[in-house]
C-alpha cells in the first residue's frame, strides 16, 4: 500500500470517527498530522514546537483493520480531551502515567487497542477492584502505591505480554517545551471542538467527559466587588470633540465644537510567577489579564515577578494580548514590586493589582503606594501584615 493510499485510509478513518463520535472526530481533524515510513506505533501524539501533532507510521497503519484504526484514533483523541499530553509532561514515572491514562480512556472504547491496559485486565493482574470511569489521576495514585506483590505481578504481566507497556506510544508527551502554551492550545482545541457540536450531540457525551470539559474551561473571573471599583478610578487622558458642549473660547458661535475630557482607566498589574504558582494558575491569571484588556476604557501595563521583576510592565490590549509564557519560578518578593514602582517614579495614585498566591514577606515598605488590590489565587491569607491591604480572591466560573 503506497503512502498516499495510507493517507487516504487515515482520512477515511477520521471521517468515520466523526460520524461515530463527533467530538473525538472534531478534535483530530483540527490538529496537524505527519506521516513517517516506519515506527513502533501506528498512531502517536507528539509535541513539535509546542504544537501537538498526530503522527502516523505507514508500515504500522497498513497492518490495521479499519475498525482497529478508528478505535486507535479515538483512543488518542480521548487522551487529548483529558489533556493527558500536557497534564503529565513533567512526570518522572512515565510508565505508570501511560498505564493510568490508558486505563482511563479505554473504558470509552468498544475495543481497546491491542495490548494496552484496561480496567478489567489491570484489576485481574493486581487482584484489586478498581472503580470504573475515574480520572487518570485516580488510577495513577493506585499504581504509585502498589505493595511489593502487586508490583511483581505487574512486572510479570508486562514481561509476558499480558499488558503492554505503552510508554513508547506516549513518549511524545514528555518532550521538553513551554507547558503554558501547550496547555492553552489543548484547552482551546477541545473547547472549540465542543463548541461545534449540536445540543443533541453534546447530550450524548458521557457524564464524566462532560464534567471534565466543564472543568478545563474554568477560568478566573475578577470578582465584581466594591473594593475593586473603589480602587479603579478614571483619570484624564486627552480630549475628544463633542457638539454637546459649547466652545469655551467662543461660546456664542454655536457651529463650533467643544471638547470634553476623555477618561480612561489606567492600572498596573503584576503577576506572581514564583515557584509556588503552578503553570495552570499562571495561565489562568494571564487569561484574566487578557480579558480585562478587552474592556473599553482600560489601559493595562502588565509585569511579571518572582524574587525580582522578571518582565517590566508592558502595554497589554485587545490587539496585543499577553503571551502565555513563564518568566519566573524562584522565590517570592513583594518588595521587588514596590521597589520597582519607586525606582521608576510611578505616580503614587496609580492603581496597582498584584495577582499572587499570598506567599511572601510579612513586612514590606510600600513606598507610599496605597492604591493596591491583592488578588489571591489560593485560600491562604496574604503574608503581608505591616501595611493596610485591600485583599480579594480570584473566583472560578
N, C-alpha and C positions, 0 to 999 in steps of 0.2 A: 504494500500500500504506500503510495507516494505521500510526501509531507503535505502537499496540497489537499489530498484526499483526507488526511488526518485532521487538518484544519477544518475542513467541511464537516467531518464527523463530529468534531468537538462543538462546532457551531450548532449542528443539528441536536446534539445532546442538550445544549443550553436552551434552545428553543423549546424542547420537550419539557425541560425542568421548569421553564417559565409558565408552561401550561399546567403542570402538576402542582407547582409551589411558586406562585407569583413573586413572593418576597425574596426567596432564595435566588430565583432567576434574575430578578432586578439587580440584586447585589452583584452577581457575577458578570452580567453584561455591562456593568458600569465600572469595571476595573480593567486595566490593561493586561494583555497576556503575551507571552512569548513561548516559542517552541524550541526545544533542544532535541538533538538527534537521539540521545540516549541518556538515561538517568536511572536511579534506583527506584523512583516512584513516578507513577503515571501523571499525577496532578499534585502540585505543591504550591504553597504560598510563600513568596519570598519578598523581602524588602529591597527596593532598588532606589537609592537616593530618596529615602523616606516615602516612597510610593509603593503601595502593595501591588505585587504583580502575580498573576496566575500563570504558573509555569507548567507547560505540558511536555512530557517526554514522548517523542514519536514512537519509539520502539515499544514502550510500555502500553501506550494507548491502543496500539494495534492488537494487543493480546486481550483486550477487554471487550466483553459483550456490551451492547448499547445500554442495557439496563444497569450493568455494573458501572459504566461510565457515568450515567446520570446520578446514581447513588453516591459515587465518589465526589462528583461536583457539588451535590447537596451537602455532603459531609464537610467540604471546605467552606461552603457558604455559611453553614451554621457556626463554624469557628469564627468567621468574620462577624456574624450577628452578635456573638457573645464577646467580641473584641479580644479573643484569645491571643492573636499575634502581637498585641501591644500590652495586654494586662500582665503577661508573664515574661516579658522580654528580658528582664533583669534577673530572672530566677537562675540559681546555680544547680538546681536539680531537674534538669531538662527532661530526663527520662520519666520521672514521676509526673511532671507537668503534662507531658504528652499523653500519658495513660489516663490521667484525670480528665483532661479535655475530651479525649475520645469517648470515655465512658459517658460523659455528659451529652455530647452531640449525637452519639449513635442511637440513643433512645428515641430519636425523632426520624429514624430511617427505617424503611421497610426491610432492608438488608444492609447490615454494616459491611464496610469494605473488608475484604478478606484479611484475617489475621489481626485486625485492630481490636482493642479492648472494648468489651461490652459489659453492661451491668451484670447480666446473668453469669457470664464467664468469670468475671472478677469475684463475684460472690462465691462461686464454687471453689475457685483457687484459694481464696483467703479463708474459707469456712466462716464467712462473716456476712450477715444480712445487710445489704446496702439499701438505703432509701432511694426510691426512683424519682426522676425528674428534679434533681437538685442541681444547683450551680456547680461548676467545676471546682470551685474553692472547697466545697464540702468533701468531694472525693479526694482532693489533693491533701487535705488535712488528715484524712484517714491513711492515705499512702505514706505520709510523712511520720506516722506514729504506729507503724506495724510492729508487732512483737517479733522476736527472733524467728519463731516458727513460721509466721506469715511471710516474713522476708525471704526465708528459704524456699517456701512453696512458690512464691512469685518468681524468684530466680530460676527455679527448676522449670516453671511453666514457660518462661521466655526462652530458656536454653533448648527445650524440646519442641518449641514452636506452637504450644497451645495458645499462647498470646504473643503477638508481635510487638517488639519494642519499636514503637512508631516515632521515636525521637528523630530519626532520619527524615521522615516525612515532614516534620515540623521544624527542621533545622533552620529554615529561612526566617523563622520568627525571631531568632535570638541574635541576629546580626546587629552590630552597633549602629546607632543613629539617634536622631532627635525624637525622643519619645513624646514630647508635647505636640509636635507637628503630626506625628503618626497617629496619636490618639484623636486629634481634631479631625484628621482626614477620615479615619474609620467611622467616627461618630457621624460626620456629615454624610458619608456614603450610606450608612444604614438608615439614617433619618430621611434622606432624600428618597431612598428606595421604598421606604414605608409610605412616604407621602404620595407616591404614585399608585398605591393600591386603592381599590374602591372600598367603600364602607363594608360591603359584604366580604371582600377578601380579607380585610383586617379582622373581621369577626371570626374567621376560620383559623386564625393563628392560635397555637397552643397558649394557654393562660400563662405559663411560666415564661414563654418568649415575649408575650405582650408586656408582662411585668418588667422584663429585662429592658425592652425597648423604651418603656416609660422611665426606667431608672437612669439609663445612659443619656437621656435627653434632659435630665435635671441640670439646672444651671442656677447660678446665683442671681438673685434679684436684689436691687437696693431697696431696703425697707422704706416705705413711704411714711416717714415719721417726722414730727415737728422739728426734732433736733436737726435733721438734715437740711430742711428748708430754712431753719433759723441760721444755720452755718452759711449757706449759699445765698448771697445777696447780689443783686445785679449792680454792676459798675459801669460807668460811661465808657463807650467805645466808638467814638466818632459821631457823625451826624448823618441823618438821612432827610431827603427832601420830602415835604408834605404840603398839601394845599389846605390842610385843616388848621393851619396856623398862619397868622399874618407875618409878613416880612418885618423883622424888628426895626430895621433901619428906615424903611419906607412903608409904614402900616397903612397909609392912605391909598397905596396902589394895590388894588385887590388882585391884579393879574400876576403879581409876583408871588413866588412860593416862599414859604418859611422853612425852617429847619427844626427838627426835634432830635434830642439825643437818642442815639441808637444804643440799646442796652444789650450787654452780653455777659453771661456768667463765666468768669474765668476761675479756674481752680487748678491746683497741682495735686497729682495723685502719685503716691509712692507704693509700689507693690513689693512686699516682702518675698524674696526668693531664697531664703536661708534653707539650710538642710532639713529643718523641721517642717517645711512646707512641701507637701507631696506634689508630684507632677500634675496630678488631677486638680488639686486645689489651685495651683498656679495657673493652669489652663483655664479654669472657670473664672478666676479673677481677671485674667486678660479678656475673656469673653465679656465680662461685666463692663470693663472699661470701653470696649469697642461698641457696646450697646449704648452706653452713656454718650459716646462721641456722636451718635446719630441724632441725638436730640437737638432740635433747633435752639440756638442761643447758648450752647455750651461750648466753651473753648478749653480743652484739656491739655495740660502739659504733664506727661506721664514719665516717671522714672522707676528704676528698679534698684533694690538694695539688699544686702545681707549684712556683713560686718562693715561694709562701706557702700557708698552709692556706686553701683556697678554700671548703671546706664543713666546718664544725665537726662533730666526731663526733656522730652521731645513732644512736638505737637502731634496729637492723635485726633483724627477727624474721620468722617464717614468715607471720604475718598482716600484717606491714608490710615487704615486701621493698624493696630499694634500687632506685630508678628508674634506667634506663639512660641517664643524662644526662651530658653532658660539661660540667665547670665550669672546667677549666683550659685549658692549651695553650701556656703560656710556658716559661720555663726551669725547671730542677730545683734545689730547695734542700732537702736533708735536714735542714739546721739548723733550718729553719722548723718542722718537725715536733717536734723536741726542745725548741725554744724554747716552742712552744705547750703541750706537756706540762708544762714547768716553770712557765710563767705560770699555768696552770690548777691547779697544785698536785696533779696526778695522782699517786696513790700510786706510789712507785718500784718496788714489787713487781708492778705491773700488767703482764701480758704484752702486748707490742706486736708487731703484724705489719705490715711495710711491704712492699707489693706494688709493684715497680718494675722497670725495665729495667736498673738498675745505674749509669746515667749521672748523676753528680752530683759533689759535692765530694769531695776526697781526705781532708780534715781537718774534723772536726766536734767540737763539745762536746756530749756526750750527757747532761749534767746529772745523771749518776748512774743513768740508766735502762739497766740491764744486760740485762733480760729481753726482748730484741728478736730477732725472727726476720725476716730479709730474704728474701722470696720473689722470685726473679728471673724475669722473663718472657723473657729473652734468654739467649744463650750467652756473653755477655760477663761479665767479672768485676766485682764490686762496686767502685765507685771509692773508697769509704771504706777507709782503711788505718791510721788512727791509733788505733783502738779495737778491742777484741775483737769479732768479729762472728760470728753464727750464720747461715749462708747456706745456702739450698736453692733449688731451681729448680721452677717450675711445670711439670708434665708434661701433655701432651695425651693423651687417650684416645679 
